Amino acid sequence: MKTIELHISVLVKKEAELTSEELRLLDEARRATYRSYAPYSHFSVGAAVELTDGTIVSGSNQENAAYPSGLCAERTAVFYANSRYPEQPIRRICIVARNTEGQFLQRPISPCGACRQVLLEAEQRAKNAIEVLLYGTDGVYIISSIKDLLPLGFDESFL
């Protein structure tokens, strides 16, 4: 028997420490939360992806009474970016959420499993790491690759 240990590094920055590019992406993700359609959970999530040419595409969660036919903000942004700009890989993504009272969360929110899988495939398809910014009012987690969020991910090599 053996043990495999997995370790990731998460850089934590205050909002004031973010670069101008990171702030631009964060602002777009925050704005996207206000376009969320969340009449059931009242939990608004926004995501913004920056493409390698600097283009920013955002998305928000879209709920539906026929659960689970809604879509998360991350997948909304990634799928739109892939369909609109198929030749431009994603460089980074920022994810932001507001609670049922409309306040931005103190602790950063992390993508669900389905979104992690979609982001992992986007990273693999583009052959470049996608940096992840997870926003909370107490700090922004910065993770260098989706692989750090899904280290034992399922990919085409298993098919």
KEKE-3310 file (N, C-alpha, C; in steps of 0.2 Angstrom, whole numbers, plus 5000, padded with zeros to 4 digits):
npx = (5004:5002:5003:4996:5000:4992:4995:4991:4994:4988:4986:4983:4975:4972:4959:4964:4977:4977:4981:4979:4973:4967:4958:4949:4944:4938:4928:4920:4915:4908:4898:4891:4884:4873:4865:4861:4849:4840:4828:4824:4834:4839:4852:4865:4877:4891:4902:4917:4927:4944:4951:4965:4968:4964:4950:4935:4923:4907:4896:4881:4873:4859:4843:4830:4814:4812:4822:4837:4839:4844:4859:4876:4885:4899:4900:4891:4898:4910:4905:4899:4910:4918:4910:4908:4921:4930:4944:4951:4959:4955:4962:4961:4949:4936:4927:4912:4900:4884:4875:4858:4854:4859:4872:4889:4899:4909:4919:4927:4919:4919:4920:4907:4907:4904:4906:4920:4924:4921:4929:4942:4942:4942:4954:4963:4960:4964:4978:4984:4986:4973:4970:4963:4952:4945:4933:4931:4925:4933:4945:4954:4956:4969:4972:4983:4980:4966:4968:4973:4961:4954:4962:4963:4956:4944:4947:4950:4959:4955:4945)
npy = (4994:5011:5029:5043:5060:5075:5092:5109:5126:5141:5157:5171:5187:5204:5214:5227:5223:5217:5216:5228:5221:5210:5216:5222:5211:5205:5216:5214:5201:5204:5213:5204:5196:5203:5201:5189:5175:5170:5165:5156:5150:5162:5166:5173:5172:5176:5176:5179:5177:5179:5181:5175:5186:5197:5200:5200:5190:5187:5178:5173:5164:5154:5150:5137:5132:5118:5109:5100:5109:5122:5133:5135:5150:5150:5140:5146:5157:5151:5143:5152:5160:5150:5148:5160:5165:5155:5152:5158:5155:5153:5163:5167:5165:5173:5171:5176:5178:5183:5183:5178:5189:5199:5203:5203:5188:5184:5174:5167:5159:5143:5134:5122:5104:5100:5112:5113:5102:5106:5117:5111:5104:5114:5120:5109:5108:5120:5119:5127:5133:5138:5152:5154:5165:5167:5176:5184:5195:5196:5192:5187:5172:5165:5154:5144:5135:5125:5112:5111:5112:5101:5089:5075:5073:5068:5064:5064:5054:5043:5038)
npz = (5000:4997:4999:4992:4992:4990:4987:4987:4982:4988:4985:4994:4993:4997:4992:4988:4984:4972:4954:4941:4930:4936:4945:4935:4930:4941:4944:4933:4936:4948:4943:4935:4944:4947:4936:4937:4938:4950:4957:4965:4974:4978:4978:4971:4958:4950:4936:4928:4913:4907:4892:4881:4873:4880:4880:4890:4896:4903:4915:4923:4936:4931:4936:4936:4938:4936:4943:4939:4929:4927:4926:4931:4935:4931:4920:4911:4908:4902:4892:4884:4880:4874:4863:4856:4855:4849:4846:4855:4870:4887:4900:4913:4927:4936:4951:4959:4973:4979:4994:5001:5006:4998:4999:4996:4998:5012:5013:5000:4986:4979:4964:4959:4957:4943:4936:4939:4932:4918:4917:4919:4907:4898:4901:4897:4884:4878:4881:4891:4907:4918:4927:4943:4952:4967:4974:4990:5002:5013:5007:4992:4984:4975:4963:4954:4944:4936:4938:4951:4958:4955:4956:4953:4941:4928:4912:4894:4892:4899:4891)
capx = (5000:5005:4999:4997:4998:4991:4996:4990:4995:4983:4988:4977:4977:4967:4957:4969:4983:4975:4983:4973:4969:4963:4952:4945:4940:4933:4923:4915:4911:4903:4892:4887:4880:4866:4861:4859:4841:4840:4821:4823:4839:4841:4860:4867:4884:4894:4909:4920:4933:4948:4954:4972:4968:4962:4943:4932:4916:4905:4890:4878:4869:4852:4839:4824:4809:4813:4829:4843:4840:4848:4866:4880:4888:4905:4898:4888:4903:4915:4902:4898:4917:4920:4906:4909:4928:4933:4951:4954:4959:4954:4968:4959:4942:4935:4920:4909:4893:4880:4870:4851:4852:4861:4878:4895:4901:4915:4923:4927:4915:4922:4915:4905:4911:4902:4910:4927:4926:4921:4935:4947:4943:4944:4961:4966:4959:4969:4985:4987:4983:4968:4971:4956:4952:4939:4932:4927:4926:4939:4951:4954:4960:4971:4974:4986:4977:4960:4970:4973:4954:4952:4968:4962:4951:4942:4948:4949:4964:4951:4940)
capy = (5000:5018:5035:5049:5066:5081:5099:5115:5133:5146:5164:5175:5194:5208:5217:5232:5220:5215:5220:5231:5216:5206:5221:5223:5204:5205:5220:5211:5196:5207:5215:5198:5194:5207:5198:5182:5174:5166:5166:5150:5150:5169:5166:5176:5170:5179:5173:5182:5174:5183:5177:5177:5192:5202:5200:5197:5187:5186:5174:5172:5158:5155:5145:5135:5128:5111:5108:5104:5112:5129:5133:5139:5156:5148:5136:5151:5161:5147:5141:5158:5162:5145:5148:5166:5166:5148:5152:5162:5151:5156:5164:5166:5166:5175:5169:5180:5177:5187:5179:5179:5196:5203:5205:5199:5183:5186:5169:5165:5153:5138:5131:5115:5098:5100:5117:5111:5097:5110:5121:5107:5102:5120:5121:5104:5109:5126:5118:5132:5134:5144:5154:5155:5170:5166:5182:5185:5202:5196:5191:5184:5166:5164:5147:5144:5130:5121:5105:5111:5111:5095:5086:5068:5074:5064:5067:5060:5049:5037:5035)
capz = (5000:4997:5000:4987:4995:4985:4990:4982:4985:4987:4986:4997:4992:4999:4985:4986:4982:4965:4949:4937:4926:4941:4947:4930:4929:4947:4943:4928:4939:4952:4939:4933:4950:4946:4930:4939:4938:4955:4960:4970:4979:4980:4979:4965:4957:4944:4934:4922:4911:4903:4886:4880:4870:4885:4880:4895:4895:4910:4915:4929:4937:4929:4939:4933:4942:4934:4945:4939:4922:4927:4924:4935:4932:4928:4914:4907:4905:4898:4886:4879:4878:4869:4857:4853:4853:4849:4845:4861:4876:4893:4904:4920:4928:4943:4953:4965:4974:4984:4998:5000:5008:4993:5001:4994:5003:5016:5011:4993:4984:4975:4959:4960:4953:4936:4934:4939:4926:4912:4917:4917:4900:4894:4902:4893:4876:4877:4883:4896:4914:4919:4934:4946:4957:4970:4978:4996:5005:5017:5003:4986:4984:4968:4962:4947:4938:4938:4941:4958:4961:4953:4954:4950:4936:4923:4905:4888:4892:4902:4886)
cpx = (5004:5000:5001:4995:4997:4991:4994:4992:4990:4985:4982:4979:4971:4965:4962:4975:4983:4978:4977:4969:4965:4957:4947:4941:4935:4927:4917:4911:4906:4897:4888:4882:4873:4862:4859:4851:4841:4833:4820:4828:4841:4849:4863:4875:4885:4901:4911:4927:4937:4951:4961:4973:4966:4954:4940:4925:4913:4898:4888:4874:4862:4848:4833:4820:4810:4821:4831:4844:4843:4855:4870:4883:4895:4904:4895:4893:4908:4911:4901:4905:4919:4916:4907:4916:4932:4941:4955:4954:4958:4960:4966:4951:4941:4928:4918:4902:4891:4875:4863:4849:4855:4868:4883:4897:4908:4920:4922:4923:4919:4918:4913:4908:4910:4906:4918:4929:4926:4927:4941:4948:4944:4952:4965:4966:4964:4976:4988:4983:4978:4968:4964:4957:4945:4938:4928:4929:4932:4946:4950:4958:4962:4975:4977:4984:4971:4962:4971:4966:4951:4958:4968:4956:4950:4944:4948:4954:4960:4946:4943)
cpy = (5006:5023:5040:5055:5071:5087:5104:5121:5137:5153:5168:5183:5198:5212:5223:5230:5218:5219:5223:5226:5212:5210:5221:5216:5204:5210:5217:5205:5198:5209:5210:5196:5197:5205:5191:5181:5168:5166:5161:5150:5157:5170:5167:5175:5173:5176:5177:5179:5179:5179:5179:5184:5198:5203:5197:5196:5185:5181:5175:5166:5159:5149:5143:5131:5120:5109:5101:5107:5119:5128:5138:5145:5154:5145:5141:5155:5157:5145:5146:5160:5157:5146:5155:5168:5159:5147:5156:5158:5156:5157:5164:5167:5169:5174:5173:5178:5182:5182:5181:5186:5201:5205:5200:5194:5186:5181:5168:5159:5149:5135:5124:5110:5099:5106:5116:5106:5101:5114:5117:5105:5108:5121:5115:5106:5115:5124:5123:5132:5139:5146:5156:5160:5169:5172:5182:5192:5202:5194:5187:5178:5166:5158:5147:5140:5127:5115:5105:5111:5105:5090:5078:5068:5069:5067:5062:5054:5042:5034:5030)
cpz = (5000:4998:4995:4991:4990:4989:4985:4986:4983:4989:4989:4996:4995:4992:4983:4983:4975:4960:4945:4933:4930:4943:4941:4929:4935:4947:4938:4932:4944:4949:4937:4938:4949:4940:4931:4939:4943:4960:4966:4976:4982:4981:4972:4964:4950:4942:4928:4920:4906:4898:4885:4877:4874:4885:4887:4894:4902:4909:4922:4930:4934:4931:4935:4938:4942:4936:4942:4933:4922:4925:4929:4931:4928:4921:4909:4904:4900:4892:4881:4876:4872:4862:4853:4851:4853:4849:4851:4867:4882:4897:4911:4921:4935:4945:4959:4966:4980:4988:4997:5002:5003:4994:4998:4999:5006:5013:5004:4992:4979:4970:4961:4956:4946:4933:4934:4933:4919:4912:4916:4910:4896:4895:4897:4886:4874:4878:4887:4902:4914:4926:4937:4952:4960:4975:4984:4999:5010:5014:4997:4986:4976:4968:4955:4942:4941:4941:4948:4962:4960:4951:4951:4945:4931:4916:4900:4888:4895:4897:4881)
residu = (MET:LYS:THR:ILE:GLU:LEU:HIS:ILE:SER:VAL:LEU:VAL:LYS:LYS:GLU:ALA:GLU:LEU:THR:SER:GLU:GLU:LEU:ARG:LEU:LEU:ASP:GLU:ALA:ARG:ARG:ALA:THR:TYR:ARG:SER:TYR:ALA:PRO:TYR:SER:HIS:PHE:SER:VAL:GLY:ALA:ALA:VAL:GLU:LEU:THR:ASP:GLY:THR:ILE:VAL:SER:GLY:SER:ASN:GLN:GLU:ASN:ALA:ALA:TYR:PRO:SER:GLY:LEU:CYS:ALA:GLU:ARG:THR:ALA:VAL:PHE:TYR:ALA:ASN:SER:ARG:TYR:PRO:GLU:GLN:PRO:ILE:ARG:ARG:ILE:CYS:ILE:VAL:ALA:ARG:ASN:THR:GLU:GLY:GLN:PHE:LEU:GLN:ARG:PRO:ILE:SER:PRO:CYS:GLY:ALA:CYS:ARG:GLN:VAL:LEU:LEU:GLU:ALA:GLU:GLN:ARG:ALA:LYS:ASN:ALA:ILE:GLU:VAL:LEU:LEU:TYR:GLY:THR:ASP:GLY:VAL:TYR:ILE:ILE:SER:SER:ILE:LYS:ASP:LEU:LEU:PRO:LEU:GLY:PHE:ASP:GLU:SER:PHE:LEU)
# end
